[in-house]
Amino acid sequence: MDKRQDKINLLLQKEVAQIIAQEVQFPEALVSVAKLTTDNNASELRIKISVLPEKFTGTVLKELRKKSSFLAKEIHRKARLKRVPKIFWSVEEKDDVYALEEILNSF
């Protein structure tokens, strides 16, 4: 990817994380945007999230998919994109994230 695309991805990742934190509350889980990629014209967003504790992953993913159209409109408004992007959600499968969860649970 070129530098411009990387900057767009970073900007959108920050915006998405901020929108999720402010507009979609998950009191029992910590949700973070692990990775975000776009196609060349930002009409599609592929967002990978990580969820702690892991047992809430399905619930969080289901709720985010329900609110995808709202989130897409907010992203469009805040990032001033030409098109409203279609959002595809997935879960970041990282052993490090779940190792951190085990460490936190040991206290």
Beta strands, then each sheet from edge to edge (+ up, - down):
strand 1: 30-38
strand 2: 44-52
strand 3: 86-91
sheet 1: 1+ 2- 3-
end
